[in-house]
Amino acid sequence: MLELNKICVSFRSERQDKIFGHTRQQVLFDISMRVEKGTCLGILGESGSGKSTMGRVLCGLLKPDSGEVQLDGVSVYASRSGRRNLQNKLSVVFQDYTTSANPRFRVKDIIGEGLMVRERREGSRLDRDKETASLLELVGLPSEFAKRFPHELSGGQLQRVCIARAVACNPEIILFDEAISSLDAHTQVQVMDLLRELKEKLGLTYIFITHDLTSITYLCDDVLFLYQGHVTEYMPVSRISQTRDEYARRLLESIVVFDADEEVAV
Ligand SMILES: Nc1ncnc2c1ncn2[C@@H]1O[C@H](COP(=O)(O)OP(=O)(O)OP(=O)(O)O)[C@@H](O)[C@H]1O
């Protein structure tokens, strides 16, 4: 289980109106949440609400000003071993698949990055060609793609390769930061179907950061609404239509029609 407890994050402000010291802009305020094993948590918010900052805290890249991140009862930021524990169990898939995949690498080398992490952790060499072929098959791509460069793939195919790289190191948790946002609607659905299938097959836990409510209702068990660095709603997706939070309702109303009884079918 991955847990955030009263996380606060601030950044140094650009407007320096003090000669000594500096002002800070707080972007996350007392964020608490937990992701149970085998579930998918969606983090939803508009641009600048603090989603990616929260993602960076969750994956061990940004130490919060205060509060605690715990993975299976071990504090992530209290010690080096806490961070290593998280790195061993968590993979990340970013939005920008074009820059997160090295353009000079072939697909087998991109997936090889994930396999290398696993080799280092397990202390043994893997049959890289065999592993790459089975990972490509897992994400619905032909094994011949192993020799291709990123520019020889479509956006959806390249994002599948990035998903294969994330899965290659045998993670327990995958964090997706706007991972499907730059794909067209049809490809988004195909990739979401793939993610659902992988989650079942490999028993994975997902954290899915997005500004798109539709993908949350398609994939997630729970949803957390973030507005200007505050959690305004945190509930099971199955009860999303009952939210009383103004921001959540505004987002909901933008994709579904409420009837007189305020019941919605999402
Ligand atoms: N390294 C940083 N230094 C200073 N300010 C930062 C830094 N990273 C983020 N911020 C600020 O924190 C706030 C939240 O940014 P964040 O990237 O977390 O939002 P977001 O919800 O992910 O937005 P988007 O959907 O546009 O990516 C913004 O006001 C941003 O300018």
The ligand as an SDF file (V2000), in Angstrom:
LIG
                    3D

 31 33  0  0  0  0  0  0  0  0999 V2000
   10.2360   23.1340  -10.0260 N   0  0  0  0  0  0  0  0  0  0  0  0
    9.3250   24.0980   -9.8500 C   0  0  0  0  0  0  0  0  0  0  0  0
    9.6810   25.3430   -9.4410 N   0  0  0  0  0  0  0  0  0  0  0  0
    8.7630   26.3030   -9.2330 C   0  0  0  0  0  0  0  0  0  0  0  0
    7.4180   26.1360   -9.4010 N   0  0  0  0  0  0  0  0  0  0  0  0
    7.0150   24.9190   -9.8340 C   0  0  0  0  0  0  0  0  0  0  0  0
    7.9250   23.8420  -10.0820 C   0  0  0  0  0  0  0  0  0  0  0  0
    7.2110   22.7560  -10.4880 N   0  0  0  0  0  0  0  0  0  0  0  0
    5.9220   23.1460  -10.4970 C   0  0  0  0  0  0  0  0  0  0  0  0
    5.7910   24.4270  -10.1100 N   0  0  0  0  0  0  0  0  0  0  0  0
    4.5320   25.2000   -9.9630 C   0  0  0  0  0  0  0  0  0  0  0  0
    3.6490   24.3940   -9.1900 O   0  0  0  0  0  0  0  0  0  0  0  0
    2.3020   24.5080   -9.6620 C   0  0  0  0  0  0  0  0  0  0  0  0
    1.7580   23.1320   -9.9670 C   0  0  0  0  0  0  0  0  0  0  0  0
    2.4610   22.5850  -11.0850 O   0  0  0  0  0  0  0  0  0  0  0  0
    2.2120   21.0970  -11.6120 P   0  0  0  0  0  0  0  0  0  0  0  0
    3.1390   20.8450  -12.7550 O   0  0  0  0  0  0  0  0  0  0  0  0
    2.2810   20.1600  -10.4700 O   0  0  0  0  0  0  0  0  0  0  0  0
    0.6980   21.2030  -12.1190 O   0  0  0  0  0  0  0  0  0  0  0  0
   -0.1490   20.1940  -13.0090 P   0  0  0  0  0  0  0  0  0  0  0  0
   -1.4810   20.0730  -12.3530 O   0  0  0  0  0  0  0  0  0  0  0  0
    0.6090   18.9310  -13.2200 O   0  0  0  0  0  0  0  0  0  0  0  0
   -0.2850   21.0010  -14.3670 O   0  0  0  0  0  0  0  0  0  0  0  0
   -0.2950   20.4600  -15.9040 P   0  0  0  0  0  0  0  0  0  0  0  0
   -1.5490   19.6420  -16.0450 O   0  0  0  0  0  0  0  0  0  0  0  0
   -0.3380   21.7160  -16.7140 O   0  0  0  0  0  0  0  0  0  0  0  0
    0.9580   19.6650  -16.1040 O   0  0  0  0  0  0  0  0  0  0  0  0
    2.3650   25.4310  -10.8710 C   0  0  0  0  0  0  0  0  0  0  0  0
    1.9720   26.7150  -10.4640 O   0  0  0  0  0  0  0  0  0  0  0  0
    3.8250   25.4060  -11.2820 C   0  0  0  0  0  0  0  0  0  0  0  0
    4.2060   26.6320  -11.8720 O   0  0  0  0  0  0  0  0  0  0  0  0
  1  2  1  0
  2  3  1  0
  2  7  2  0
  3  4  2  0
  4  5  1  0
  5  6  2  0
  6  7  1  0
  6 10  1  0
  7  8  1  0
  8  9  2  0
  9 10  1  0
 10 11  1  0
 11 12  1  0
 11 30  1  0
 12 13  1  0
 13 14  1  0
 13 28  1  0
 14 15  1  0
 15 16  1  0
 16 17  2  0
 16 18  1  0
 16 19  1  0
 19 20  1  0
 20 21  2  0
 20 22  1  0
 20 23  1  0
 23 24  1  0
 24 25  2  0
 24 26  1  0
 24 27  1  0
 28 29  1  0
 28 30  1  0
 30 31  1  0
M  END
$$$$
